[in-house]
Amino acid sequence: MIHLAAESSRIGVRVEQVSFKPVEAFDAQCDVNLASVLGNGPFTYTITPPPPGPTLATDVPPGQIVQSVAARWICATFDCTGKPWPGAVIPWPAAAAEHGNGRAGEQGRLVYAETTGRPLYAYMRGWANGCRVTSRSGRVEVVEWRRGSETWRQTFLNPGETHVIQLRPPEDSALIEAPEGVPAFSVSLEGCTPPKAAAPAGPAAPAAPAAR
């Protein structure tokens, strides 16, 4: 048996137990640093940092080129048995966008990076309204919709063409992706800055002592 205790920052951990038994291995990710690896017999282990995350739209200054990330839409529920959908998207910070499309049944999907398997947060929220999208390379599809619904509006852009996202009630989401059969694209974005996440509340102030 191997016990892992962890204490600060995110790492990927791979552990192999070596004995007369078959080698057992697993991959794990934790939001803490590895503090100790303990076993009841001899073993070896390696620690592999996770691959770098994708470049997010917010990592690039407004008006500069943002490259798409190759993606796979994976079933969101255990009763979904469909094959992954291939594509490419513009990802956003986790605090500003949604990981999945919110649809039901076989159509309910979560988005992951094709090369690293990391979650991608591609479904923009209401702040997408007014976002100006200009295709810089490849063909681009801009989807405006109510997340989770089965109807949406599509706008296709060739290089040099621009579209401003204008959500219409009850629409509350937008997605910048590659049309089917297009492996990659790039865009420039203006007016697409998501709101900053609220800072966590600090500790409560101590109560004033009672009057004597």
C-alpha positions in Angstrom: 0.0 0.0 0.0 1.2 3.5 -0.8 0.0 6.6 1.0 0.3 10.0 -0.6 0.2 13.2 1.5 0.1 16.5 -0.2 0.5 20.1 0.9 0.7 23.0 -1.5 0.5 23.8 -5.4 -0.7 21.6 -8.3 1.4 18.7 -9.6 0.9 15.5 -11.5 2.0 12.4 -9.7 2.9 9.0 -11.1 3.6 6.2 -8.6 4.8 2.7 -9.4 4.9 0.0 -6.8 7.7 -2.5 -7.4 7.6 -5.9 -5.7 7.0 -9.5 -6.5 3.4 -8.5 -7.4 2.6 -7.0 -10.8 3.6 -3.4 -11.1 0.7 -1.1 -10.3 0.7 2.4 -11.6 -1.6 5.3 -11.6 -1.7 9.0 -12.6 -3.1 11.6 -10.2 -3.4 15.3 -10.1 -3.8 17.2 -6.9 -4.0 20.9 -6.0 -1.2 20.6 -3.5 2.6 19.9 -3.5 3.7 16.4 -2.7 4.9 16.2 0.9 5.6 12.5 1.4 5.3 9.1 -0.3 5.1 6.2 2.1 5.0 2.4 1.5 5.1 -0.8 3.5 7.9 -2.2 1.3 10.4 -1.2 -1.3 9.0 0.9 -4.2 10.1 3.4 -6.8 8.2 6.5 -8.0 8.5 9.4 -10.4 6.9 12.8 -10.2 6.0 14.4 -13.5 4.8 18.0 -13.7 1.6 18.5 -15.7 2.0 19.8 -19.2 1.5 23.5 -19.6 -2.0 24.8 -20.0 -3.4 26.2 -23.2 -3.1 29.9 -24.0 -6.3 31.5 -22.9 -8.0 34.4 -24.8 -7.3 36.6 -21.8 -3.5 35.9 -22.0 -3.3 37.9 -25.3 -3.7 41.7 -25.4 -7.0 42.9 -27.1 -6.6 43.1 -30.9 -3.6 40.6 -31.0 -3.9 37.1 -32.5 -5.3 34.3 -30.4 -4.7 30.8 -31.7 -7.4 28.1 -31.3 -6.8 25.0 -29.2 -7.5 21.5 -30.6 -10.4 20.1 -28.6 -12.6 17.0 -28.0 -16.2 17.2 -26.8 -16.5 14.2 -24.4 -19.8 12.7 -23.1 -20.9 14.5 -19.9 -22.8 11.6 -18.4 -22.3 7.9 -17.9 -25.3 7.0 -20.0 -23.9 8.8 -23.1 -22.0 6.4 -25.3 -21.3 8.6 -28.3 -17.8 9.1 -29.7 -16.0 12.4 -28.9 -16.6 15.3 -31.2 -13.3 16.8 -32.6 -12.9 20.5 -33.1 -11.0 23.6 -32.0 -12.0 26.4 -29.7 -10.9 29.6 -28.1 -10.7 28.9 -24.3 -11.3 31.3 -21.4 -10.5 31.3 -17.7 -12.5 28.7 -15.7 -14.0 31.5 -13.6 -15.4 33.2 -16.6 -16.8 30.5 -18.8 -18.5 27.0 -18.8 -16.8 23.6 -19.3 -19.8 22.0 -20.9 -22.6 22.7 -23.3 -25.4 21.9 -20.7 -27.3 19.9 -23.3 -29.1 16.6 -22.4 -28.5 13.0 -23.2 -26.0 12.1 -26.0 -25.6 15.8 -26.9 -24.4 16.7 -23.4 -20.6 17.2 -23.7 -17.6 18.6 -21.8 -14.7 20.2 -23.6 -11.1 18.9 -23.2 -7.8 19.8 -24.9 -6.9 17.1 -27.4 -3.2 16.9 -26.6 -3.2 17.3 -22.8 -6.7 16.2 -21.7 -7.1 19.4 -19.6 -10.6 20.9 -19.3 -11.3 23.8 -21.6 -13.8 26.5 -20.7 -15.1 27.6 -24.1 -18.7 28.6 -23.4 -18.7 32.3 -22.8 -21.4 33.7 -20.5 -23.5 36.9 -20.9 -20.4 39.1 -20.8 -19.8 37.9 -24.4 -22.3 40.4 -25.6 -20.5 43.1 -27.6 -17.4 41.0 -28.2 -15.9 41.8 -31.6 -14.4 38.7 -33.3 -12.2 39.0 -36.4 -10.9 35.9 -38.2 -7.2 36.0 -38.9 -6.6 32.5 -40.3 -8.8 29.6 -41.1 -12.6 29.6 -41.1 -14.3 30.6 -37.8 -17.8 29.8 -36.5 -19.3 32.0 -33.8 -22.3 30.5 -32.0 -24.8 32.6 -30.1 -27.3 30.7 -28.0 -29.0 29.9 -24.7 -26.6 27.3 -23.2 -28.3 23.9 -22.9 -30.8 24.5 -25.7 -31.1 22.7 -29.0 -31.2 25.8 -31.2 -28.6 28.4 -31.9 -27.4 31.1 -34.3 -24.2 30.5 -36.3 -22.0 33.1 -38.0 -19.1 31.9 -40.3 -16.1 34.1 -40.8 -13.4 33.9 -43.4 -10.0 35.6 -42.8 -10.5 39.4 -42.4 -14.2 39.2 -41.7 -15.6 40.5 -38.4 -18.7 39.7 -36.3 -19.9 41.4 -33.1 -21.6 39.1 -30.7 -25.2 40.3 -30.0 -27.0 38.0 -27.6 -30.8 38.1 -28.0 -33.0 37.1 -25.1 -33.1 34.4 -23.8 -29.6 33.8 -25.2 -26.9 33.8 -22.5 -23.8 32.2 -24.1 -21.5 32.3 -27.0 -18.8 30.0 -28.4 -15.9 30.7 -30.8 -15.0 27.4 -32.6 -13.9 25.9 -35.8 -16.6 24.7 -38.2 -16.8 20.9 -38.8 -13.7 19.8 -40.8 -11.6 22.8 -39.9 -8.6 21.7 -37.7 -7.4 25.2 -36.5 -8.0 28.9 -36.8 -6.9 32.2 -35.2 -8.8 35.3 -34.3 -8.3 38.7 -32.8 -10.7 39.9 -30.1 -11.9 43.3 -28.9 -14.3 44.1 -26.1 -14.2 40.5 -24.9 -12.8 41.0 -21.4 -14.7 38.8 -18.9 -15.5 40.3 -15.4 -12.9 39.6 -12.8 -13.7 37.0 -10.2 -14.7 38.5 -6.8 -11.9 38.4 -4.3 -12.5 36.0 -1.4 -13.9 37.5 1.7 -11.3 38.2 4.5 -11.7 37.0 8.0 -14.5 38.5 10.0 -13.5 41.3 12.4 -13.4 40.3 16.0 -16.5 41.3 18.0 -16.1 44.3 20.2 -15.8 43.5 23.9 -19.0 43.9 25.9 -19.3 47.1 28.0 -18.6 46.7 31.7 
